[in-house]
Amino acid sequence: MKIAAVDSISVKVPFTFGGAPTGYGGRNWTTNNILLVRVETDTGITGWGEAFCYGCTDAVRAALQAMIAPIVIGRDARDIARLSRDLQQSLHLFGRYGITLFALSGLDIALWDIAGKAAGLPLHRLLGGAGQATLPAYASLLKYRDPERVAERTRQAIGEGYNYIKLHETEEAEVRAAREAAGSDVPIMVDTNCPWTPEEARHMTLKLRQYDLHWLEEPIFPPEDFAAIAQLRGETGVAMAAGENNCTSFQFRDMLAAKAVDYAQPSVTKVGGVTEFLKVATLADAAGVTLMPHSPYFGPGFLATLHLTAARGQPGALVERYHMDLEASLYGTLIDPVAGAFAVPDGPGLGRDPDPDVLRTYGS
């Protein structure tokens, strides 16, 4: 079964989240952006993947078409591990992290979708899991910088059935507002997105510790300063989470060796796809660290995360969902939790192909 074609579709779906537009990289988000990777085989099976693309869609798309597609056309679509290794080796000159790995991730996810379809099995069954039909969700609130709005959205998410809340805030007032709105029984996580020096992080973590954080996520810049995160973890006693910015298992190896985190957060659309995610999972298990995938996505990366989490059968694993209202969904209501839990798709491969009507309306 040969790879016959590789192409991409940029999908941009408007959304609301109860706050003013926010974002990073000099751009405010008004749409949720998804870069789909479509792989066609000479046997007629088509696989779908997702490459991380927030703020960098054009660059990732160019890497996929100009660097990756020429290498893989004509290769065996079933030889996923070798393709992953060969691509990483062939393209290492252009960077082992970032844009190149984002594009590679999208291809890899699509190849695993093809593998599941060829076998007639959902991805989680192909990977050895069968016992979880649903997975607990957590609401990942966007950044508000407003205590009243944070409290309001926290109450709304709990009312919708979420039992875990994550904030994207960096000030004590917003965290306090969420804790007061949630009460003492709902776990609260805080993702700060790498804002502080080690000393600033120590000061802020000690201030936030009183709010009983389930974890504090990426408190230090640069994110690969694992020694500083480990020191912060040891000095404050607050559980640390990181890994969404890590690419390849080697960065996770170093992070785990530093004893930096309680929760390792590989992102399947960034880390190198399903193939590399599985390597990270093995490292986390060996280190006694809980795997907690980063997955604020609404495309094939979200479905892949559901399958990977279900395949592991790990107690306490949660699935992230941006707390936003989308104008349309590639997968209908599959992206919406019911009673605080997501249904695990049971169709072959990723379990669902993108809605062609949504692609026609929002894709390019």
Secondary structure, DSSP 8 states (H G I E B T S, - for coil): -BEEEEEEEEEEEEEE-SS----STT---SEEEEEEEEEEETTS-EEEEEE--TTTHHHHHHHIIIIIHHHHTTSBTT-HHHHHHHHHHHTGGG-SSTHHHHHHHHHHHHHHHHHHHHHTSBHHHHTT--S-SEEEEEEE------HHHHHHHHHHHHHTT-S-EEE---SHHHHHHHHHHH-SSS-EEEE--S-B-HHHHHHHHHHHGGG-EEEEE--BSSTT-HHHHHHHHHHH---EEE-TT--HHHHHHHHHHTT--SEE---TTTTTHHHHHHHHHHHHHHHT-EE------SSHHHHHHHHHHHHHT-TT--EEEE--EES--TTGGGGS-BTTEEE---SSBTS----HHHHHHHB-
